[in-house]
Amino acid sequence: MKEETLIIMKNKVESLTRVVQHLLTEVTNLRELGIGTLETLKLTPDYDKALEQLKQNMIKQQEEEKLKDHETEKLPT
């Protein structure tokens, strides 16, 4: 390979390295933000009641999806 091509490749690799490092920093910041938000929510009144309601909603949604999938499987093709 020509030296010029190697220099271009080196610059691209360095640029990609900087981008990945920036992405890792952003992911870390988002994780910390998410944890902080969750911990703040845990301190709010009626947190346990809201959490239980979310659980019930998820169970209901999963049951509806299973029923819908089951009905779809019975349709003739």
N, C-alpha and C positions, 0 to 999 in steps of 0.2 A: 504494500500500500504506500501511497505517497505520503509524505510528511504532512502536507496540507490536509489530507483526508483524516489522518490521525488526530490532528489538532481540532478539526471540526467535531469529530466523534468525542474527543475528550471534553470539549466545551458542552456538547449536548448531554453527556453523562453528568457533568457537574451541575448543569441546569436542572436536570431531572432529580438529582440528589437534593438540591435546594427545595424543589417543589415537594418532594416526599417528606423532607424534614418539616416544612411548613404544614403539610397535611397532618402529620403526627402531632404537631403542636396544637392544631385546631381540634383534633379528636380529643386530646387531653383536656383542652379547655371546655369542650362540650360535655365531656364526662364529669368534670368538676361542677359545671353548671347544673347538670342533671341531678347529681348527688345533692348539691346545695338546695335545689328546688324541692326535691323529695324530703329532705330533712326539714325544710321550712313547712311543707304541707303536713308533716307528721305532728307539728306543734299546733296546728289549727284545731279549733273545737270541732267535734263530730267527725274527726278523721277516721276513726274506726268504723263508724256508721257508713260513711261514704265508701270506704274500702269494701265493706261487706256488700253494699249495693252494686259496686263495680263487679265484684265476683259473681253475684247473682245474674247480672246482665250478661257477662261473658258466658256463663253456663247456658243461659237461655239462647244466646246467639249461636253457640256451638250446636245445641240441640236442633235449632231451626235449620242450620246448614246441613246437618246430617239428614234431617227429614227431607230437605230439598234434594240432596244428592241421591237419597234412596228413591224418591219419586222419579227422578231423572233416569235412573237405571231401569225402572220398570217400563218406561216408554218404549213402544215398538219402533224399530228402525227400519 
